[in-house]
Amino acid sequence: MSTLASIIIVNYNTHEHLRDCLRSIKEKIKSVDFEVIVVDNNSTDRAIEDVACEFPEFYFYFRKQNDGFGAGCNFGANQYSSGAEYLVFVNPDIIFTDNSILKLHEFMENNKAVAVCTPLFINRNNELLYSYNFDINILWELCGSLNMGLSRIKKKLMSRPEIKNNIPFEIDWGLGALLFVRKRAFQEAGGFDERFFLYSEDNDLQFRIRKNGHKIMCIPYVKVIHYYGSSMDDYNSKANYNFYLYRSKMIYAYKHFKWFKRNILRFILIGGLLLRIFKVTILNKKDIRLQLVNSLSAILKSYKVF
């Protein structure tokens, strides 16, 4: 058997996706001595308890609070087996179609300078999805705020020749939907920063791991299916999306940007939101306007986190 890996899945109201994810783990992951830890962040949908009964070989923890994705991941990481060398953070909307964990494990065993590796994400039609990025930067946020050029940047990002040639390559950070992490590097970095309720916590963690001298790699010959935004299917969740997204960007900026760059980002985000609020007001889309106003509030109040 290979070295033990702890697969950690944080769930919030996504029991159907979770069931499919666990089935794919059970069917596809072989030749690796692993454990599965499911952390439920106080889901209002209690069907998660039925899922637990369906998979008695996996560990389920039912928390009494929802204090965010990073907090759930940290809780799960603290439950791992004492023999685990790797922590594998997996979203419940991931489907394994082959023995991906074994491939990632073999890569990490042969590349000791790498602390985190991540696969590429695809949809059901085998189409490549956005899987990694540079650290949060002004150009990206400017294009996003103006709704101009971001799709072109993403397309260029995902068109690296290494992808076509199945050659692993170094990245700033991979999406937190699946991260294969050395436990020691995770502990040295202090785990996820729980001030990030949702979004950017993956970028922040990997930034700190890189600062400690480790590499982050994307492994293009490993691919998994990802359903984006599975926990954002209902209206209330969508209403919170922009709030947490913008709040987390500002938390990241307060942590890693100097005063001038941080306030340039704040100006860009506020300007973009005001433009969108003006547009949806003209179109009389009151529900969307409320979401954007909440996002603006998140940016203006972000300094209170520190």
Stockholm file with secondary structure:
# STOCKHOLM 1.0

chainA/1-306         MSTLASIIIVNYNTHEHLRDCLRSIKEKIKSVDFEVIVVDNNSTDRAIEDVACEFPEFYFYFRKQNDGFGAGCNFGANQYSSGAEYLVFVNPDIIFTDNSILKLHEFMENNKAVAVCTPLFINRNNELLYSYNFDINILWELCGSLNMGLSRIKKKLMSRPEIKNNIPFEIDWGLGALLFVRKRAFQEAGGFDERFFLYSEDNDLQFRIRKNGHKIMCIPYVKVIHYYGSSMDDYNSKANYNFYLYRSKMIYAYKHFKWFKRNILRFILIGGLLLRIFKVTILNKKDIRLQLVNSLSAILKSYKVF
#=GR chainA/1-306 SS CEEEEEEEEEESSCHHHHHHHHHHHHHHCCSEEEEEEEEECCCSCTTHHHHHHHCTTSEEEECSCCCCHHHHHHHHHTTSCTTCCEEEEECTTEECSSCHHHHHHHHHHHCTTEEEEEEEEECTTCCEECCEECSSCHHHHHHHHHTCSHHHHHHHHTTCHHHHTTCCEECSEECTTEEEEEHHHHHHHTSCCTTCSSSSHHHHHHHHHHHTTCEEEEEEEEEEEECTTGGGCSHHHHHHHHHHHHHHHHHHHHHHSCHHHHHHHHHHHHHHHHHHHHHHHHTTCHHHHHHHHHHHHHHHHGGGGC
#=GC SS_cons         CEEEEEEEEEESSCHHHHHHHHHHHHHHCCSEEEEEEEEECCCSCTTHHHHHHHCTTSEEEECSCCCCHHHHHHHHHTTSCTTCCEEEEECTTEECSSCHHHHHHHHHHHCTTEEEEEEEEECTTCCEECCEECSSCHHHHHHHHHTCSHHHHHHHHTTCHHHHTTCCEECSEECTTEEEEEHHHHHHHTSCCTTCSSSSHHHHHHHHHHHTTCEEEEEEEEEEEECTTGGGCSHHHHHHHHHHHHHHHHHHHHHHSCHHHHHHHHHHHHHHHHHHHHHHHHTTCHHHHHHHHHHHHHHHHGGGGC
//
